[in-house]
Amino acid sequence: MNKIISIFTFTLIMFFIAEPIQACATCYGATDAAATEGLNWAIISLLGTTGGVLTGIIIAIISIVKKAEKHGKIIEK
C-alpha cells in the first residue's frame, strides 16, 4: 500500500511542479533554422561514429573466429 501511495505522490509532484518537457529543434521547431541544421548534422556524425566503431568491433570478432577455426581452436559443443 505504501508503494502505491508513494507512486501516486511522485506522479502528482511531477505533474504539478515539473515543467513540461519540450522537444528539441530537430524534432519540433523551424526546419530551416541554423540550430536545426546543426543538430541534424550532429546526430548524423554521432550515428556515423557509433556505426564505424561497432562495425570495427564486429570485423575484429569475425577475424578472431576465422583465425581460431583455421588453427582448430574452436571447441564444438
C-alpha positions as CSV (number, residue, x, y, z in Angstrom):
1,M,0.0,0.0,0.0
2,N,2.9,2.4,0.8
3,K,4.3,1.7,-2.6
4,I,1.1,2.8,-4.3
5,I,0.9,5.9,-2.2
6,S,4.5,6.9,-3.0
7,I,4.0,6.3,-6.8
8,F,0.8,8.4,-6.7
9,T,2.6,11.1,-4.7
10,F,5.5,11.1,-7.1
11,T,3.1,11.3,-10.1
12,L,1.3,14.3,-8.6
13,I,4.5,16.1,-7.8
14,M,5.9,15.6,-11.3
15,F,2.6,16.7,-12.8
16,F,2.1,19.9,-10.9
17,I,5.7,21.0,-10.1
18,A,7.8,19.9,-13.0
19,E,7.9,22.0,-16.2
20,P,6.6,20.4,-19.3
21,I,9.3,18.7,-21.4
22,Q,9.9,20.5,-24.8
23,A,11.2,18.7,-27.8
24,C,14.5,19.9,-29.3
25,A,14.7,21.9,-32.6
26,T,15.3,18.7,-34.6
27,C,12.0,17.1,-33.6
28,Y,9.9,20.2,-33.1
29,G,10.7,23.7,-34.5
30,A,11.6,25.6,-37.6
31,T,13.0,23.2,-40.2
32,D,15.2,25.9,-41.8
33,A,16.8,27.3,-38.7
34,A,20.5,27.2,-38.3
35,A,20.2,25.4,-35.0
36,T,18.1,22.7,-36.5
37,E,20.6,22.1,-39.3
38,G,23.4,21.9,-36.8
39,L,21.6,19.4,-34.6
40,N,20.8,17.3,-37.7
41,W,24.5,17.2,-38.7
42,A,25.5,16.4,-35.0
43,I,23.1,13.5,-35.0
44,I,24.4,12.2,-38.3
45,S,28.0,12.5,-37.2
46,L,27.3,10.7,-33.9
47,L,25.5,7.9,-35.7
48,G,28.4,7.6,-38.2
49,T,30.9,7.4,-35.4
50,T,29.0,4.8,-33.4
51,G,28.3,2.8,-36.6
52,G,32.0,2.9,-37.5
53,V,33.2,1.7,-34.1
54,L,30.6,-1.1,-33.9
55,T,31.5,-2.2,-37.4
56,G,35.2,-2.3,-36.4
57,I,34.3,-4.4,-33.4
58,I,32.2,-6.9,-35.5
59,I,35.0,-7.2,-38.1
60,A,37.6,-7.9,-35.3
61,I,35.4,-10.6,-33.8
62,I,34.8,-12.2,-37.2
63,S,38.5,-12.1,-37.8
64,I,39.3,-13.8,-34.5
65,V,36.8,-16.5,-35.1
66,K,38.1,-17.3,-38.6
67,K,41.7,-17.5,-37.2
68,A,40.6,-19.7,-34.4
69,E,38.8,-22.0,-36.9
70,K,41.8,-22.1,-39.1
71,H,44.0,-23.3,-36.2
72,G,41.4,-25.7,-34.8
73,K,40.9,-23.8,-31.6
74,I,37.1,-23.7,-31.7
75,I,35.5,-26.1,-29.2
76,E,32.4,-27.6,-30.6
77,K,29.5,-28.4,-28.2
